[in-house]
Amino acid sequence: MPLYEYTCKKCSQTFELLINSSNKAACPNCGSAKLQQWISAPSAPGKSAAIMVKGRARAVREGHACNHRQVNGKVVD
């Protein structure tokens, strides 16, 4: 089943749903079935976690990671 992104034409709410072809999508905000359907771009598994770790380490080096701390030289949440 593909993951679709929808925009409600009635209330302009944007949301994602995993829908098979036999089900009808409805807006979780207002319940309207008048939706604009988009195909969501998939993310590569495993790469996003590595990118986050690398980004956090860089933020610590640059002094931007005030909400993260280091333990034994590694960034932890």
PQR file with spaces between the fields and no chain letter, atoms N, CA, C, O and H, PARSE charges and radii, in Angstrom:
ATOM       1  N    MET     1       0.841   -1.184    0.000 -0.4000 1.5000
ATOM       2  CA   MET     1       0.000    0.000    0.000 -0.0000 2.0000
ATOM       3  C    MET     1       0.886    1.247    0.000  0.5500 1.7000
ATOM       4  O    MET     1       1.801    1.358    0.816 -0.5500 1.4000
ATOM       5  N    PRO     2       0.623    2.164   -0.892 -0.5600 1.5000
ATOM       6  CA   PRO     2       1.423    3.392   -0.944  0.2800 2.0000
ATOM       7  C    PRO     2       0.996    4.393    0.129  0.5500 1.7000
ATOM       8  O    PRO     2      -0.148    4.395    0.586 -0.5500 1.4000
ATOM       9  N    LEU     3       1.927    5.224    0.507 -0.4000 1.5000
ATOM      10  CA   LEU     3       1.664    6.311    1.447 -0.0000 2.0000
ATOM      11  C    LEU     3       1.366    7.550    0.620  0.5500 1.7000
ATOM      12  O    LEU     3       2.184    7.980   -0.195 -0.5500 1.4000
ATOM      13  H    LEU     3       2.855    5.222    0.136  0.4000 1.0000
ATOM      14  N    TYR     4       0.194    8.116    0.836 -0.4000 1.5000
ATOM      15  CA   TYR     4      -0.204    9.302    0.094 -0.0000 2.0000
ATOM      16  C    TYR     4      -0.294   10.502    1.022  0.5500 1.7000
ATOM      17  O    TYR     4      -0.627   10.376    2.200 -0.5500 1.4000
ATOM      18  H    TYR     4      -0.470    7.767    1.497  0.4000 1.0000
ATOM      19  N    GLU     5       0.005   11.645    0.475 -0.4000 1.5000
ATOM      20  CA   GLU     5      -0.186   12.907    1.181 -0.0000 2.0000
ATOM      21  C    GLU     5      -1.432   13.551    0.584  0.5500 1.7000
ATOM      22  O    GLU     5      -1.625   13.542   -0.632 -0.5500 1.4000
ATOM      23  H    GLU     5       0.276   11.747   -0.482  0.4000 1.0000
ATOM      24  N    TYR     6      -2.265   14.103    1.441 -0.4000 1.5000
ATOM      25  CA   TYR     6      -3.505   14.727    1.004 -0.0000 2.0000
ATOM      26  C    TYR     6      -3.577   16.166    1.498  0.5500 1.7000
ATOM      27  O    TYR     6      -3.032   16.510    2.547 -0.5500 1.4000
ATOM      28  H    TYR     6      -2.108   14.111    2.429  0.4000 1.0000
ATOM      29  N    THR     7      -4.257   16.989    0.724 -0.4000 1.5000
ATOM      30  CA   THR     7      -4.627   18.326    1.159 -0.0000 2.0000
ATOM      31  C    THR     7      -6.142   18.423    1.024  0.5500 1.7000
ATOM      32  O    THR     7      -6.701   18.191   -0.048 -0.5500 1.4000
ATOM      33  H    THR     7      -4.700   16.709   -0.128  0.4000 1.0000
ATOM      34  N    CYS     8      -6.794   18.768    2.127 -0.4000 1.5000
ATOM      35  CA   CYS     8      -8.250   18.883    2.137 -0.0000 2.0000
ATOM      36  C    CYS     8      -8.649   20.168    1.412  0.5500 1.7000
ATOM      37  O    CYS     8      -8.126   21.243    1.707 -0.5500 1.4000
ATOM      38  H    CYS     8      -6.341   18.956    2.998  0.4000 1.0000
ATOM      39  N    LYS     9      -9.576   20.049    0.466 -0.4000 1.5000
ATOM      40  CA   LYS     9     -10.039   21.217   -0.281 -0.0000 2.0000
ATOM      41  C    LYS     9     -10.994   22.084    0.538  0.5500 1.7000
ATOM      42  O    LYS     9     -11.217   23.249    0.210 -0.5500 1.4000
ATOM      43  H    LYS     9     -10.001   19.176    0.227  0.4000 1.0000
ATOM      44  N    LYS    10     -11.555   21.515    1.600 -0.4000 1.5000
ATOM      45  CA   LYS    10     -12.503   22.257    2.432 -0.0000 2.0000
ATOM      46  C    LYS    10     -11.803   23.082    3.511  0.5500 1.7000
ATOM      47  O    LYS    10     -12.100   24.266    3.674 -0.5500 1.4000
ATOM      48  H    LYS    10     -11.374   20.568    1.867  0.4000 1.0000
ATOM      49  N    CYS    11     -10.859   22.456    4.263 -0.4000 1.5000
ATOM      50  CA   CYS    11     -10.230   23.158    5.397 -0.0000 2.0000
ATOM      51  C    CYS    11      -8.732   23.397    5.212  0.5500 1.7000
ATOM      52  O    CYS    11      -8.093   23.973    6.092 -0.5500 1.4000
ATOM      53  H    CYS    11     -10.617   21.495    4.130  0.4000 1.0000
ATOM      54  N    SER    12      -8.159   22.966    4.086 -0.4000 1.5000
ATOM      55  CA   SER    12      -6.742   23.151    3.741 -0.0000 2.0000
ATOM      56  C    SER    12      -5.777   22.401    4.657  0.5500 1.7000
ATOM      57  O    SER    12      -4.588   22.717    4.686 -0.5500 1.4000
ATOM      58  H    SER    12      -8.679   22.498    3.371  0.4000 1.0000
ATOM      59  N    GLN    13      -6.268   21.419    5.402 -0.4000 1.5000
ATOM      60  CA   GLN    13      -5.423   20.578    6.244 -0.0000 2.0000
ATOM      61  C    GLN    13      -4.583   19.671    5.353  0.5500 1.7000
ATOM      62  O    GLN    13      -5.105   19.114    4.387 -0.5500 1.4000
ATOM      63  H    GLN    13      -7.234   21.162    5.378  0.4000 1.0000
ATOM      64  N    THR    14      -3.284   19.505    5.655 -0.4000 1.5000
ATOM      65  CA   THR    14      -2.414   18.595    4.931 -0.0000 2.0000
ATOM      66  C    THR    14      -2.070   17.444    5.860  0.5500 1.7000
ATOM      67  O    THR    14      -1.723   17.662    7.021 -0.5500 1.4000
ATOM      68  H    THR    14      -2.860   19.957    6.439  0.4000 1.0000
ATOM      69  N    PHE    15      -2.165   16.203    5.349 -0.4000 1.5000
ATOM      70  CA   PHE    15      -1.930   15.024    6.169 -0.0000 2.0000
ATOM      71  C    PHE    15      -1.526   13.854    5.293  0.5500 1.7000
ATOM      72  O    PHE    15      -1.705   13.900    4.076 -0.5500 1.4000
ATOM      73  H    PHE    15      -2.447   16.026    4.406  0.4000 1.0000
ATOM      74  N    GLU    16      -0.974   12.789    5.907 -0.4000 1.5000
ATOM      75  CA   GLU    16      -0.576   11.584    5.194 -0.0000 2.0000
ATOM      76  C    GLU    16      -1.435   10.419    5.644  0.5500 1.7000
ATOM      77  O    GLU    16      -1.804   10.325    6.815 -0.5500 1.4000
ATOM      78  H    GLU    16      -0.829   12.752    6.895  0.4000 1.0000
ATOM      79  N    LEU    17      -1.757    9.521    4.703 -0.4000 1.5000
ATOM      80  CA   LEU    17      -2.514    8.310    5.008 -0.0000 2.0000
ATOM      81  C    LEU    17      -1.957    7.142    4.218  0.5500 1.7000
ATOM      82  O    LEU    17      -1.517    7.294    3.078 -0.5500 1.4000
ATOM      83  H    LEU    17      -1.457    9.597    3.752  0.4000 1.0000
ATOM      84  N    LEU    18      -1.985    5.979    4.840 -0.4000 1.5000
ATOM      85  CA   LEU    18      -1.655    4.737    4.161 -0.0000 2.0000
ATOM      86  C    LEU    18      -2.985    4.103    3.775  0.5500 1.7000
ATOM      87  O    LEU    18      -3.712    3.607    4.635 -0.5500 1.4000
ATOM      88  H    LEU    18      -2.343    5.856    5.766  0.4000 1.0000
ATOM      89  N    ILE    19      -3.302    4.119    2.494 -0.4000 1.5000
ATOM      90  CA   ILE    19      -4.633    3.729    2.012 -0.0000 2.0000
ATOM      91  C    ILE    19      -4.501    2.659    0.938  0.5500 1.7000
ATOM      92  O    ILE    19      -3.660    2.766    0.046 -0.5500 1.4000
ATOM      93  H    ILE    19      -2.711    4.522    1.795  0.4000 1.0000
ATOM      94  N    ASN    20      -5.342    1.620    1.027 -0.4000 1.5000
ATOM      95  CA   ASN    20      -5.393    0.685   -0.094 -0.0000 2.0000
ATOM      96  C    ASN    20      -6.496    1.145   -1.055  0.5500 1.7000
ATOM      97  O    ASN    20      -7.272    2.042   -0.726 -0.5500 1.4000
ATOM      98  H    ASN    20      -6.025    1.533    1.751  0.4000 1.0000
ATOM      99  N    SER    21      -6.561    0.548   -2.204 -0.4000 1.5000
ATOM     100  CA   SER    21      -7.456    1.045   -3.260 -0.0000 2.0000
ATOM     101  C    SER    21      -8.942    0.885   -2.935  0.5500 1.7000
ATOM     102  O    SER    21      -9.768    1.569   -3.539 -0.5500 1.4000
ATOM     103  H    SER    21      -5.931   -0.181   -2.471  0.4000 1.0000
ATOM     104  N    SER    22      -9.305    0.011   -2.006 -0.4000 1.5000
ATOM     105  CA   SER    22     -10.718   -0.192   -1.704 -0.0000 2.0000
ATOM     106  C    SER    22     -11.257    0.776   -0.644  0.5500 1.7000
ATOM     107  O    SER    22     -12.470    0.860   -0.454 -0.5500 1.4000
ATOM     108  H    SER    22      -8.634   -0.545   -1.515  0.4000 1.0000
ATOM     109  N    ASN    23     -10.388    1.496    0.039 -0.4000 1.5000
ATOM     110  CA   ASN    23     -10.821    2.443    1.072 -0.0000 2.0000
ATOM     111  C    ASN    23     -10.866    3.863    0.533  0.5500 1.7000
ATOM     112  O    ASN    23     -10.101    4.221   -0.362 -0.5500 1.4000
ATOM     113  H    ASN    23      -9.402    1.427   -0.115  0.4000 1.0000
ATOM     114  N    LYS    24     -11.761    4.664    1.080 -0.4000 1.5000
ATOM     115  CA   LYS    24     -11.856    6.077    0.726 -0.0000 2.0000
ATOM     116  C    LYS    24     -11.187    6.905    1.819  0.5500 1.7000
ATOM     117  O    LYS    24     -11.391    6.647    3.005 -0.5500 1.4000
ATOM     118  H    LYS    24     -12.383    4.373    1.807  0.4000 1.0000
ATOM     119  N    ALA    25     -10.406    7.877    1.435 -0.4000 1.5000
ATOM     120  CA   ALA    25      -9.739    8.756    2.387 -0.0000 2.0000
ATOM     121  C    ALA    25     -10.679    9.878    2.806  0.5500 1.7000
ATOM     122  O    ALA    25     -11.520   10.327    2.028 -0.5500 1.4000
ATOM     123  H    ALA    25     -10.239    8.086    0.472  0.4000 1.0000
ATOM     124  N    ALA    26     -10.522   10.321    4.043 -0.4000 1.5000
ATOM     125  CA   ALA    26     -11.292   11.447    4.554 -0.0000 2.0000
ATOM     126  C    ALA    26     -10.390   12.301    5.425  0.5500 1.7000
ATOM     127  O    ALA    26      -9.465   11.788    6.055 -0.5500 1.4000
ATOM     128  H    ALA    26      -9.838    9.957    4.676  0.4000 1.0000
ATOM     129  N    CYS    27     -10.647   13.573    5.463 -0.4000 1.5000
ATOM     130  CA   CYS    27      -9.858   14.516    6.252 -0.0000 2.0000
ATOM     131  C    CYS    27     -10.051   14.224    7.747  0.5500 1.7000
ATOM     132  O    CYS    27     -11.186   14.139    8.216 -0.5500 1.4000
ATOM     133  H    CYS    27     -11.398   13.990    4.951  0.4000 1.0000
ATOM     134  N    PRO    28      -8.949   14.069    8.501 -0.5600 1.5000
ATOM     135  CA   PRO    28      -9.091   13.827    9.935  0.2800 2.0000
ATOM     136  C    PRO    28      -9.555   15.066   10.700  0.5500 1.7000
ATOM     137  O    PRO    28     -10.016   14.958   11.837 -0.5500 1.4000
ATOM     138  N    ASN    29      -9.436   16.239   10.083 -0.4000 1.5000
ATOM     139  CA   ASN    29      -9.814   17.487   10.735 -0.0000 2.0000
ATOM     140  C    ASN    29     -11.316   17.767   10.596  0.5500 1.7000
ATOM     141  O    ASN    29     -11.992   18.042   11.588 -0.5500 1.4000
ATOM     142  H    ASN    29      -9.062   16.327    9.159  0.4000 1.0000
ATOM     143  N    CYS    30     -11.837   17.696    9.357 -0.4000 1.5000
ATOM     144  CA   CYS    30     -13.245   18.052    9.134 -0.0000 2.0000
ATOM     145  C    CYS    30     -14.094   16.906    8.589  0.5500 1.7000
ATOM     146  O    CYS    30     -15.317   17.027    8.527 -0.5500 1.4000
ATOM     147  H    CYS    30     -11.288   17.472    8.551  0.4000 1.0000
ATOM     148  N    GLY    31     -13.462   15.783    8.188 -0.4000 1.5000
ATOM     149  CA   GLY    31     -14.206   14.632    7.689 -0.0000 2.0000
ATOM     150  C    GLY    31     -14.565   14.693    6.216  0.5500 1.7000
ATOM     151  O    GLY    31     -15.223   13.785    5.708 -0.5500 1.4000
ATOM     152  H    GLY    31     -12.468   15.685    8.238  0.4000 1.0000
ATOM     153  N    SER    32     -14.152   15.737    5.523 -0.4000 1.5000
ATOM     154  CA   SER    32     -14.479   15.897    4.111 -0.0000 2.0000
ATOM     155  C    SER    32     -13.750   14.855    3.256  0.5500 1.7000
ATOM     156  O    SER    32     -12.622   14.466    3.559 -0.5500 1.4000
ATOM     157  H    SER    32     -13.618   16.475    5.936  0.4000 1.0000
ATOM     158  N    ALA    33     -14.409   14.414    2.193 -0.4000 1.5000
ATOM     159  CA   ALA    33     -13.805   13.486    1.249 -0.0000 2.0000
ATOM     160  C    ALA    33     -13.277   14.219    0.015  0.5500 1.7000
ATOM     161  O    ALA    33     -12.769   13.580   -0.906 -0.5500 1.4000
ATOM     162  H    ALA    33     -15.326   14.730    1.947  0.4000 1.0000
ATOM     163  N    LYS    34     -13.390   15.550   -0.016 -0.4000 1.5000
ATOM     164  CA   LYS    34     -12.892   16.348   -1.137 -0.0000 2.0000
ATOM     165  C    LYS    34     -11.421   16.660   -0.879  0.5500 1.7000
ATOM     166  O    LYS    34     -11.086   17.636   -0.208 -0.5500 1.4000
ATOM     167  H    LYS    34     -13.803   16.069    0.732  0.4000 1.0000
ATOM     168  N    LEU    35     -10.546   15.808   -1.430 -0.4000 1.5000
ATOM     169  CA   LEU    35      -9.122   15.872   -1.142 -0.0000 2.0000
ATOM     170  C    LEU    35      -8.299   15.947   -2.410  0.5500 1.7000
ATOM     171  O    LEU    35      -8.679   15.401   -3.446 -0.5500 1.4000
ATOM     172  H    LEU    35     -10.819   15.015   -1.976  0.4000 1.0000
ATOM     173  N    GLN    36      -7.176   16.625   -2.320 -0.4000 1.5000
ATOM     174  CA   GLN    36      -6.157   16.617   -3.382 -0.0000 2.0000
ATOM     175  C    GLN    36      -5.133   15.577   -2.959  0.5500 1.7000
ATOM     176  O    GLN    36      -4.574   15.671   -1.866 -0.5500 1.4000
ATOM     177  H    GLN    36      -6.867   17.068   -1.478  0.4000 1.0000
ATOM     178  N    GLN    37      -4.880   14.594   -3.800 -0.4000 1.5000
ATOM     179  CA   GLN    37      -3.974   13.499   -3.455 -0.0000 2.0000
ATOM     180  C    GLN    37      -2.596   13.731   -4.057  0.5500 1.7000
ATOM     181  O    GLN    37      -2.474   14.125   -5.216 -0.5500 1.4000
ATOM     182  H    GLN    37      -5.334   14.518   -4.688  0.4000 1.0000
ATOM     183  N    TRP    38      -1.553   13.482   -3.256 -0.4000 1.5000
ATOM     184  CA   TRP    38      -0.165   13.595   -3.680 -0.0000 2.0000
ATOM     185  C    TRP    38       0.535   12.288   -3.325  0.5500 1.7000
ATOM     186  O    TRP    38       0.160   11.644   -2.345 -0.5500 1.4000
ATOM     187  H    TRP    38      -1.653   13.162   -2.314  0.4000 1.0000
ATOM     188  N    ILE    39       1.517   11.889   -4.078 -0.4000 1.5000
ATOM     189  CA   ILE    39       2.322   10.723   -3.714 -0.0000 2.0000
ATOM     190  C    ILE    39       3.496   11.227   -2.890  0.5500 1.7000
ATOM     191  O    ILE    39       4.272   12.064   -3.350 -0.5500 1.4000
ATOM     192  H    ILE    39       1.821   12.413   -4.874  0.4000 1.0000
ATOM     193  N    SER    40       3.623   10.715   -1.665 -0.4000 1.5000
ATOM     194  CA   SER    40       4.705   11.144   -0.780 -0.0000 2.0000
ATOM     195  C    SER    40       6.026   10.556   -1.255  0.5500 1.7000
ATOM     196  O    SER    40       6.078    9.413   -1.709 -0.5500 1.4000
ATOM     197  H    SER    40       2.992   10.035   -1.291  0.4000 1.0000
ATOM     198  N    ALA    41       7.076   11.331   -1.150 -0.4000 1.5000
ATOM     199  CA   ALA    41       8.408   10.866   -1.514 -0.0000 2.0000
ATOM     200  C    ALA    41       8.938    9.952   -0.415  0.5500 1.7000
ATOM     201  O    ALA    41       8.932   10.328    0.757 -0.5500 1.4000
ATOM     202  H    ALA    41       7.034   12.259   -0.781  0.4000 1.0000
ATOM     203  N    PRO    42       9.394    8.760   -0.777 -0.5600 1.5000
ATOM     204  CA   PRO    42       9.920    7.852    0.246  0.2800 2.0000
ATOM     205  C    PRO    42      11.300    8.291    0.720  0.5500 1.7000
ATOM     206  O    PRO    42      12.048    8.925   -0.024 -0.5500 1.4000
ATOM     207  N    SER    43      11.627    7.953    1.951 -0.4000 1.5000
ATOM     208  CA   SER    43      12.973    8.220    2.451 -0.0000 2.0000
ATOM     209  C    SER    43      13.732    6.906    2.526  0.5500 1.7000
ATOM     210  O    SER    43      13.158    5.860    2.830 -0.5500 1.4000
ATOM     211  H    SER    43      11.019    7.438    2.555  0.4000 1.0000
ATOM     212  N    ALA    44      14.997    6.968    2.252 -0.4000 1.5000
ATOM     213  CA   ALA    44      15.823    5.766    2.273 -0.0000 2.0000
ATOM     214  C    ALA    44      15.996    5.285    3.710  0.5500 1.7000
ATOM     215  O    ALA    44      16.400    6.067    4.570 -0.5500 1.4000
ATOM     216  H    ALA    44      15.463    7.818    2.005  0.4000 1.0000
ATOM     217  N    PRO    45      15.700    4.012    3.991 -0.5600 1.5000
ATOM     218  CA   PRO    45      15.842    3.524    5.357  0.2800 2.0000
ATOM     219  C    PRO    45      17.300    3.497    5.788  0.5500 1.7000
ATOM     220  O    PRO    45      18.184    3.124    5.017 -0.5500 1.4000
ATOM     221  N    GLY    46      17.535    3.893    7.021 -0.4000 1.5000
ATOM     222  CA   GLY    46      18.879    3.839    7.566 -0.0000 2.0000
ATOM     223  C    GLY    46      19.702    5.087    7.345  0.5500 1.7000
ATOM     224  O    GLY    46      20.542    5.429    8.177 -0.5500 1.4000
ATOM     225  H    GLY    46      16.817    4.195    7.648  0.4000 1.0000
ATOM     226  N    LYS    47      19.479    5.766    6.254 -0.4000 1.5000
ATOM     227  CA   LYS    47      20.277    6.950    5.967 -0.0000 2.0000
ATOM     228  C    LYS    47      19.884    8.135    6.833  0.5500 1.7000
ATOM     229  O    LYS    47      20.744    8.928    7.217 -0.5500 1.4000
ATOM     230  H    LYS    47      18.796    5.488    5.578  0.4000 1.0000
ATOM     231  N    SER    48      18.610    8.272    7.145 -0.4000 1.5000
ATOM     232  CA   SER    48      18.178    9.443    7.898 -0.0000 2.0000
ATOM     233  C    SER    48      18.753    9.453    9.307  0.5500 1.7000
ATOM     234  O    SER    48      19.085   10.523    9.816 -0.5500 1.4000
ATOM     235  H    SER    48      17.911    7.628    6.833  0.4000 1.0000
ATOM     236  N    ALA    49      18.882    8.301    9.953 -0.4000 1.5000
ATOM     237  CA   ALA    49      19.464    8.241   11.299 -0.0000 2.0000
ATOM     238  C    ALA    49      20.937    8.653   11.261  0.5500 1.7000
ATOM     239  O    ALA    49      21.401    9.388   12.133 -0.5500 1.4000
ATOM     240  H    ALA    49      18.612    7.432    9.539  0.4000 1.0000
ATOM     241  N    ALA    50      21.661    8.186   10.266 -0.4000 1.5000
ATOM     242  CA   ALA    50      23.072    8.540   10.139 -0.0000 2.0000
ATOM     243  C    ALA    50      23.247   10.029    9.858  0.5500 1.7000
ATOM     244  O    ALA    50      24.178   10.650   10.369 -0.5500 1.4000
ATOM     245  H    ALA    50      21.284    7.589    9.557  0.4000 1.0000
ATOM     246  N    ILE    51      22.372   10.596    9.062 -0.4000 1.5000
ATOM     247  CA   ILE    51      22.426   12.025    8.764 -0.0000 2.0000
ATOM     248  C    ILE    51      22.164   12.833   10.023  0.5500 1.7000
ATOM     249  O    ILE    51      22.817   13.851   10.250 -0.5500 1.4000
ATOM     250  H    ILE    51      21.615   10.091    8.647  0.4000 1.0000
ATOM     251  N    MET    52      21.207   12.390   10.854 -0.4000 1.5000
ATOM     252  CA   MET    52      20.907   13.095   12.100 -0.0000 2.0000
ATOM     253  C    MET    52      22.088   13.048   13.064  0.5500 1.7000
ATOM     254  O    MET    52      22.415   14.061   13.683 -0.5500 1.4000
ATOM     255  H    MET    52      20.676   11.563   10.669  0.4000 1.0000
ATOM     256  N    VAL    53      22.728   11.897   13.202 -0.4000 1.5000
ATOM     257  CA   VAL    53      23.886   11.768   14.095 -0.0000 2.0000
ATOM     258  C    VAL    53      25.017   12.676   13.624  0.5500 1.7000
ATOM     259  O    VAL    53      25.650   13.356   14.431 -0.5500 1.4000
ATOM     260  H    VAL    53      22.462   11.074   12.700  0.4000 1.0000
ATOM     261  N    LYS    54      25.266   12.685   12.335 -0.4000 1.5000
ATOM     262  CA   LYS    54      26.321   13.527   11.782 -0.0000 2.0000
ATOM     263  C    LYS    54      25.995   15.005   11.986  0.5500 1.7000
ATOM     264  O    LYS    54      26.874   15.793   12.335 -0.5500 1.4000
ATOM     265  H    LYS    54      24.752   12.132   11.679  0.4000 1.0000
ATOM     266  N    GLY    55      24.744   15.380   11.772 -0.4000 1.5000
ATOM     267  CA   GLY    55      24.329   16.765   11.962 -0.0000 2.0000
ATOM     268  C    GLY    55      24.435   17.213   13.412  0.5500 1.7000
ATOM     269  O    GLY    55      24.837   18.342   13.691 -0.5500 1.4000
ATOM     270  H    GLY    55      24.030   14.740   11.488  0.4000 1.0000
ATOM     271  N    ARG    56      24.072   16.323   14.337 -0.4000 1.5000
ATOM     272  CA   ARG    56      24.178   16.659   15.760 -0.0000 2.0000
ATOM     273  C    ARG    56      25.636   16.832   16.176  0.5500 1.7000
ATOM     274  O    ARG    56      25.969   17.753   16.922 -0.5500 1.4000
ATOM     275  H    ARG    56      23.746   15.406   14.110  0.4000 1.0000
ATOM     276  N    ALA    57      26.502   15.945   15.692 -0.4000 1.5000
ATOM     277  CA   ALA    57      27.924   16.052   16.021 -0.0000 2.0000
ATOM     278  C    ALA    57      28.497   17.364   15.497  0.5500 1.7000
ATOM     279  O    ALA    57      29.290   18.014   16.178 -0.5500 1.4000
ATOM     280  H    ALA    57      26.231   15.196   15.086  0.4000 1.0000
ATOM     281  N    ARG    58      28.099   17.749   14.298 -0.4000 1.5000
ATOM     282  CA   ARG    58      28.563   19.014   13.732 -0.0000 2.0000
ATOM     283  C    ARG    58      28.048   20.197   14.557  0.5500 1.7000
ATOM     284  O    ARG    58      28.790   21.147   14.809 -0.5500 1.4000
ATOM     285  H    ARG    58      27.455   17.221   13.745  0.4000 1.0000
ATOM     286  N    ALA    59      26.781   20.141   14.979 -0.4000 1.5000
ATOM     287  CA   ALA    59      26.206   21.215   15.789 -0.0000 2.0000
ATOM     288  C    ALA    59      26.940   21.352   17.115  0.5500 1.7000
ATOM     289  O    ALA    59      27.161   22.465   17.591 -0.5500 1.4000
ATOM     290  H    ALA    59      26.178   19.369   14.775  0.4000 1.0000
ATOM     291  N    VAL    60      27.317   20.232   17.710 -0.4000 1.5000
ATOM     292  CA   VAL    60      28.076   20.278   18.968 -0.0000 2.0000
ATOM     293  C    VAL    60      29.436   20.922   18.742  0.5500 1.7000
ATOM     294  O    VAL    60      29.865   21.767   19.528 -0.5500 1.4000
ATOM     295  H    VAL    60      27.137   19.328   17.324  0.4000 1.0000
ATOM     296  N    ARG    61      30.115   20.524   17.669 -0.4000 1.5000
ATOM     297  CA   ARG    61      31.436   21.110   17.363 -0.0000 2.0000
ATOM     298  C    ARG    61      31.336   22.618   17.163  0.5500 1.7000
ATOM     299  O    ARG    61      32.227   23.368   17.561 -0.5500 1.4000
ATOM     300  H    ARG    61      29.767   19.837   17.031  0.4000 1.0000
ATOM     301  N    GLU    62      30.230   23.059   16.534 -0.4000 1.5000
ATOM     302  CA   GLU    62      30.057   24.483   16.248 -0.0000 2.0000
ATOM     303  C    GLU    62      29.397   25.234   17.404  0.5500 1.7000
ATOM     304  O    GLU    62      29.259   26.456   17.344 -0.5500 1.4000
ATOM     305  H    GLU    62      29.506   22.450   16.210  0.4000 1.0000
ATOM     306  N    GLY    63      28.988   24.519   18.457 -0.4000 1.5000
ATOM     307  CA   GLY    63      28.393   25.163   19.619 -0.0000 2.0000
ATOM     308  C    GLY    63      26.922   25.491   19.488  0.5500 1.7000
ATOM     309  O    GLY    63      26.420   26.347   20.216 -0.5500 1.4000
ATOM     310  H    GLY    63      29.100   23.527   18.506  0.4000 1.0000
ATOM     311  N    HIS    64      26.202   24.824   18.564 -0.4000 1.5000
ATOM     312  CA   HIS    64      24.790   25.116   18.340 -0.0000 2.0000
ATOM     313  C    HIS    64      23.842   24.143   19.025  0.5500 1.7000
ATOM     314  O    HIS    64      22.631   24.367   19.010 -0.5500 1.4000
ATOM     315  H    HIS    64      26.609   24.128   17.972  0.4000 1.0000
ATOM     316  N    ALA    65      24.345   23.076   19.622 -0.4000 1.5000
ATOM     317  CA   ALA    65      23.487   22.017   20.143 -0.0000 2.0000
ATOM     318  C    ALA    65      23.243   22.190   21.638  0.5500 1.7000
ATOM     319  O    ALA    65      23.694   21.369   22.436 -0.5500 1.4000
ATOM     320  H    ALA    65      25.328   22.894   19.635  0.4000 1.0000
ATOM     321  N    CYS    66      22.547   23.230   22.019 -0.4000 1.5000
ATOM     322  CA   CYS    66      22.293   23.491   23.423 -0.0000 2.0000
ATOM     323  C    CYS    66      21.356   22.460   24.047  0.5500 1.7000
ATOM     324  O    CYS    66      21.368   22.295   25.267 -0.5500 1.4000
ATOM     325  H    CYS    66      22.180   23.897   21.371  0.4000 1.0000
ATOM     326  N    ASN    67      20.534   21.752   23.243 -0.4000 1.5000
ATOM     327  CA   ASN    67      19.623   20.762   23.789 -0.0000 2.0000
ATOM     328  C    ASN    67      20.175   19.337   23.711  0.5500 1.7000
ATOM     329  O    ASN    67      19.447   18.383   23.986 -0.5500 1.4000
ATOM     330  H    ASN    67      20.524   21.885   22.252  0.4000 1.0000
ATOM     331  N    HIS    68      21.435   19.178   23.343 -0.4000 1.5000
ATOM     332  CA   HIS    68      22.093   17.879   23.295 -0.0000 2.0000
ATOM     333  C    HIS    68      23.319   17.929   24.189  0.5500 1.7000
ATOM     334  O    HIS    68      23.901   18.993   24.397 -0.5500 1.4000
ATOM     335  H    HIS    68      22.026   19.953   23.119  0.4000 1.0000
ATOM     336  N    ARG    69      23.708   16.787   24.710 -0.4000 1.5000
ATOM     337  CA   ARG    69      24.889   16.746   25.559 -0.0000 2.0000
ATOM     338  C    ARG    69      25.822   15.650   25.071  0.5500 1.7000
ATOM     339  O    ARG    69      25.412   14.757   24.330 -0.5500 1.4000
ATOM     340  H    ARG    69      23.235   15.922   24.541  0.4000 1.0000
ATOM     341  N    GLN    70      27.067   15.724   25.486 -0.4000 1.5000
ATOM     342  CA   GLN    70      28.056   14.738   25.107 -0.0000 2.0000
ATOM     343  C    GLN    70      28.361   13.826   26.287  0.5500 1.7000
ATOM     344  O    GLN    70      28.493   14.285   27.421 -0.5500 1.4000
ATOM     345  H    GLN    70      27.400   16.450   26.088  0.4000 1.0000
ATOM     346  N    VAL    71      28.471   12.532   26.009 -0.4000 1.5000
ATOM     347  CA   VAL    71      28.913   11.550   26.977 -0.0000 2.0000
ATOM     348  C    VAL    71      30.035   10.769   26.326  0.5500 1.7000
ATOM     349  O    VAL    71      29.829   10.102   25.311 -0.5500 1.4000
ATOM     350  H    VAL    71      28.364   12.159   25.088  0.4000 1.0000
ATOM     351  N    ASN    72      31.229   10.849   26.909 -0.4000 1.5000
ATOM     352  CA   ASN    72      32.417   10.178   26.343 -0.0000 2.0000
ATOM     353  C    ASN    72      32.661   10.581   24.896  0.5500 1.7000
ATOM     354  O    ASN    72      33.038    9.749   24.071 -0.5500 1.4000
ATOM     355  H    ASN    72      31.396   11.391   27.733  0.4000 1.0000
ATOM     356  N    GLY    73      32.448   11.841   24.592 -0.4000 1.5000
ATOM     357  CA   GLY    73      32.722   12.360   23.257 -0.0000 2.0000
ATOM     358  C    GLY    73      31.636   12.097   22.221  0.5500 1.7000
ATOM     359  O    GLY    73      31.802   12.468   21.059 -0.5500 1.4000
ATOM     360  H    GLY    73      32.142   12.517   25.263  0.4000 1.0000
ATOM     361  N    LYS    74      30.525   11.464   22.613 -0.4000 1.5000
ATOM     362  CA   LYS    74      29.437   11.179   21.682 -0.0000 2.0000
ATOM     363  C    LYS    74      28.220   12.024   22.038  0.5500 1.7000
ATOM     364  O    LYS    74      27.957   12.287   23.211 -0.5500 1.4000
ATOM     365  H    LYS    74      30.390   11.163   23.557  0.4000 1.0000
ATOM     366  N    VAL    75      27.490   12.443   21.027 -0.4000 1.5000
ATOM     367  CA   VAL    75      26.288   13.254   21.219 -0.0000 2.0000
ATOM     368  C    VAL    75      25.144   12.334   21.613  0.5500 1.7000
ATOM     369  O    VAL    75      24.905   11.320   20.957 -0.5500 1.4000
ATOM     370  H    VAL    75      27.704   12.230   20.073  0.4000 1.0000
ATOM     371  N    VAL    76      24.435   12.683   22.684 -0.4000 1.5000
ATOM     372  CA   VAL    76      23.246   11.934   23.115 -0.0000 2.0000
ATOM     373  C    VAL    76      22.102   12.908   23.315  0.5500 1.7000
ATOM     374  O    VAL    76      22.324   14.092   23.567 -0.5500 1.4000
ATOM     375  H    VAL    76      24.629   13.507   23.216  0.4000 1.0000
ATOM     376  N    ASP    77      20.882   12.413   23.203 -0.4000 1.5000
ATOM     377  CA   ASP    77      19.695   13.253   23.399 -0.0000 2.0000
ATOM     378  C    ASP    77      19.393   13.426   24.864  0.5500 1.7000
ATOM     379  O    ASP    77      18.428   14.103   25.219 -0.5500 1.4000
ATOM     380  H    ASP    77      20.702   11.450   22.998  0.4000 1.0000
